[in-house]
């Protein structure tokens, strides 16, 4: 996922009322707030991109 798309995802999470801040998005992804800053600059890998899509679509973890 490109840095631009990651930033769009953060905005979409906030617009949907699923998170109030970048730090909350980080918590939902299970990463640090500093990692979000890095991803806004460098983008993220496929696994994180898939997790972002799942969170935006309100999907629960597999097997829960």
N, C-alpha and C positions, 0 to 999 in steps of 0.2 A: 504494500500500500504506500502510495506516495505521501510525502509530508502534507501536501494540499488536501488529499482525501482524508488523511487522519484528522486534520484540523476540521474538515467538514463533518466528520463523524462526531467529534467532540461537540460541535454546535448542534448537530441533530439530536444528540442525547439530551442536551439541555433544553432544546425546543420541545422535545417530546415529554419533558418532565421526568426523565429517567435519572438524571443527575443534575446537581446544582453547580458543580464546579469541575475543573480539570482533575482536582485531587480526588473527587468522588468517582470520576471515571476510572482513575488509576486503581482505586480500591476495588471497583467492580471487576476490573481486568486482573486483579491480583498482582499488580506491579507498583513500584514506587512512583511518587509524584515526579521525581527527577527523571524517571524513565519516560514519562509523558512528555516532558520538555525535550528530551532527546528525540523521541518519535516525531514531535512537531517539526524538528529540524531535519531529521534523516529518514523519516518514514519508518515502516515496520515490516516484519516478516509475514508470511502467509498465515501462520498459526494465529498470530495476533489479529490479523485482518479478519479471519474467520470468527474469532471470539468477538470482535467488534460488531460484526453483522449479527451474531447470535444475541448479543446484549440489546442491540437496537430493536430486534424483533421479539424481545421479551422471552427468549427461549431459556428453559431451565437446563442445567447440566444433564448430560446423558446418564440415565440410570437413577435419577432422583425422583 
